[in-house]
């Protein structure tokens, strides 16, 4: 079992920056992928960035502005968000995937709100 707790959300003006953090606890050693998703009101949850297995992928809308990083020693996942836009507003969720006994498990955090004002 893995628990994920996000932090770092808040209100920021357009063009500003925020750094989100996700603290993972529990059975963290078998986590193979971690990522950030977001959901704006009235929209579907979408992938923002994901990292694992030596690969990193970003949504087209955040490429060049967001950077995902994982600190295995601290069991944390971060998302550095620069040049924020109002369209970045939403609830941001940390996601983790792990493999155990040839089964894949998916975990979600409770989310942290990011609001970008114009």
Secondary structure by P-SEA (a helix, b strand, c coil): cbbbbbcccccccccbbbbbbbbbccccccccccbbbbbcccccccccccccccbbbbcccccccbbbbbcccccbbbbbbcccccccccbbbbbbbbbcccbbbbbbccbbbbbbcc
